[in-house]
Amino acid sequence: MIFRITRFILRLLFRLFYRWQFVGVENVPAKGGLLVVPNHASFLDPLLVGSAITCRKTRFMAKRELFKIRPFAWFIGSLGAFPVSRGAADRLALRTIFELLAQGQSVLLFPEGTRTLDGRLGEVNRGSGFIALGGKAPILPIFIKGSYQLWPKGKLLPCLFGRITISFGTPIELRATDAPDGEKDVNAWAAKRIRQELVKLEDALG
């Protein structure tokens, strides 16, 4: 109930202040395990993606420090967040992701690992490639245009008015066996494939 009410309010605010629009939202599978991989330019991105996908609830990682504030921890937990330790391999978070995907849930992962400093798409880290291969679920690329201009890294508060476009790509499936012959690092290969899909979406938006 809290999730639905919050999503309704956020969609209303985004429509009013950011005149947001969607491209290809029909590409989102309504059921089955799904790894959602958007570009990451702003604090707004998790809220934008979670609110834009209405056919299902999308789980997402949040840094473990946020869960130390009990009321806030309860709130973001009700929205689908689960804790992750930054700066170190978090086996529990990885296990949680794989379990959620195996259960047929949707999980959001920012493949760049952190927000961009200049608004441009960064490199996809090989850890994201590892998760993409290990999750054994379709991968949904998403490109968010405009969130950097509204709330870039280093800015205390977001701008109140602007325009955002969210483009949903076609789900892809990545398997280690699909890597080119002689590929020594399949995780790095998977990371490059994810970035290629994000670049396609970015280019299509112009």
C-alpha positions in Angstrom: 0.0 0.0 0.0 2.8 2.5 1.0 4.6 1.6 -2.3 1.5 2.3 -4.4 0.7 5.6 -2.7 4.3 6.8 -2.9 4.6 5.8 -6.6 1.3 7.6 -7.4 2.5 10.8 -5.7 5.9 10.7 -7.4 4.3 10.2 -10.8 2.1 13.2 -10.2 5.1 15.3 -9.2 7.3 14.2 -12.0 4.5 14.9 -14.5 3.8 18.4 -13.0 7.4 19.6 -12.5 9.5 17.6 -15.0 7.0 17.0 -17.8 8.4 13.5 -18.0 7.7 11.3 -21.0 8.4 7.6 -21.9 9.7 5.8 -24.9 9.3 2.1 -25.3 7.7 1.5 -21.9 5.8 -1.4 -23.4 9.1 -3.3 -23.5 9.0 -3.9 -19.8 8.1 -7.5 -19.1 5.2 -7.8 -16.6 6.5 -10.9 -14.9 9.6 -13.0 -14.5 13.1 -12.2 -13.2 14.3 -8.9 -14.7 17.6 -7.0 -14.2 16.9 -3.3 -14.9 20.1 -1.4 -15.9 19.7 2.4 -16.3 22.4 5.0 -16.7 23.1 6.9 -13.5 23.4 10.7 -13.4 21.3 11.9 -10.5 19.8 11.0 -7.1 16.5 11.2 -8.9 17.2 8.1 -11.0 16.0 5.3 -8.7 12.7 7.2 -8.1 12.3 7.9 -11.8 12.8 4.3 -12.8 10.7 2.8 -9.9 7.8 5.2 -10.7 8.0 4.8 -14.4 7.6 1.0 -14.2 4.0 0.6 -13.2 3.4 -3.1 -14.2 5.5 -4.4 -11.3 7.6 -3.4 -8.3 11.3 -3.0 -8.8 13.7 -3.7 -6.0 16.9 -1.6 -5.6 20.1 -1.4 -3.6 20.7 1.4 -1.2 23.9 2.1 0.7 23.9 0.4 4.1 24.4 3.7 6.0 20.9 4.8 5.1 19.4 1.8 7.0 20.9 3.1 10.2 18.2 5.7 10.4 15.3 3.6 11.5 12.2 5.5 10.3 13.9 6.2 6.9 15.1 2.5 6.8 11.5 1.4 7.2 10.3 3.8 4.5 12.8 2.9 1.8 12.5 -0.8 2.7 8.8 -0.5 2.0 9.6 0.9 -1.4 11.8 -2.1 -2.2 15.3 -1.1 -1.1 17.8 -3.5 0.4 21.2 -2.6 1.9 24.6 -2.9 0.2 28.1 -2.0 1.4 29.9 0.3 -0.9 33.6 0.0 -1.7 33.8 -3.7 -1.0 32.4 -6.9 -2.4 29.2 -7.5 -0.6 28.4 -11.2 -0.9 25.1 -10.7 0.9 23.9 -8.1 -1.5 24.9 -10.3 -4.5 23.1 -13.3 -3.0 20.0 -11.1 -2.4 20.1 -10.0 -6.1 20.4 -13.5 -7.4 17.7 -14.8 -5.0 15.3 -12.0 -6.1 15.9 -12.7 -9.7 15.4 -16.4 -9.2 12.1 -15.6 -7.5 10.9 -13.8 -10.6 11.3 -10.2 -9.2 12.6 -7.1 -10.9 15.9 -5.7 -9.6 17.5 -2.3 -10.4 21.2 -2.1 -10.9 23.2 1.0 -11.9 25.9 -0.6 -14.1 28.2 2.4 -14.0 28.4 1.9 -10.2 28.1 5.5 -9.3 26.7 8.8 -10.6 28.4 10.5 -13.6 30.4 13.6 -12.8 29.8 15.3 -16.1 26.4 14.0 -17.4 28.0 11.7 -19.9 27.5 7.9 -19.8 30.4 6.3 -18.0 32.0 2.9 -18.3 30.0 -0.1 -17.1 32.1 -1.9 -14.5 32.8 -5.6 -14.9 31.1 -6.3 -11.6 27.8 -5.4 -13.3 28.8 -7.8 -16.1 29.3 -10.5 -13.4 25.8 -9.9 -12.0 24.3 -9.8 -15.5 25.7 -13.2 -16.3 25.1 -14.7 -12.9 21.5 -13.5 -12.6 20.4 -15.6 -15.5 17.6 -13.2 -16.2 16.6 -10.9 -19.0 18.4 -7.5 -18.9 16.3 -4.3 -19.5 18.5 -1.3 -20.6 17.1 2.1 -19.7 18.4 5.6 -20.6 17.3 8.6 -18.6 17.8 11.9 -20.3 17.6 15.2 -18.3 18.1 14.0 -14.7 21.7 15.3 -14.6 20.6 18.8 -15.5 18.1 18.7 -12.7 20.2 17.3 -9.9 23.9 16.7 -10.8 26.4 15.3 -8.3 27.5 18.0 -5.9 24.2 20.0 -6.0 22.4 20.1 -2.7 18.9 20.2 -4.0 17.2 19.4 -7.3 15.8 22.0 -9.7 12.1 22.3 -9.5 11.4 22.5 -13.2 12.8 20.7 -16.3 12.1 17.9 -18.7 13.0 14.2 -18.4 12.7 11.5 -21.0 13.0 7.8 -20.1 13.7 5.4 -22.9 13.2 1.6 -22.3 15.2 -0.7 -24.6 14.4 -4.2 -25.6 15.3 -6.8 -23.0 18.4 -8.8 -23.9 19.9 -12.0 -22.5 23.6 -12.5 -21.9 25.3 -15.8 -21.4 29.0 -16.5 -21.0 28.8 -19.0 -23.9 27.7 -16.1 -26.2 31.1 -14.3 -25.7 33.4 -14.3 -28.8 35.9 -17.1 -29.1 39.1 -16.3 -27.3 37.4 -13.8 -24.9 39.4 -14.0 -21.7 37.1 -11.9 -19.5 33.5 -12.7 -20.0 32.4 -10.3 -17.2 34.1 -7.4 -19.0 32.5 -8.6 -22.3 29.1 -8.5 -20.6 29.7 -5.1 -19.3 30.6 -3.8 -22.8 27.4 -5.3 -24.2 25.3 -3.5 -21.6 27.0 -0.2 -22.4 26.4 -0.8 -26.1 22.6 -1.1 -25.4 22.7 2.1 -23.3 24.6 4.0 -26.1 21.9 2.9 -28.6 19.2 4.4 -26.4 21.1 7.6 -25.8 21.8 8.0 -29.5 18.1 7.4 -30.4 17.1 10.2 -28.0 19.6 12.6 -29.7 
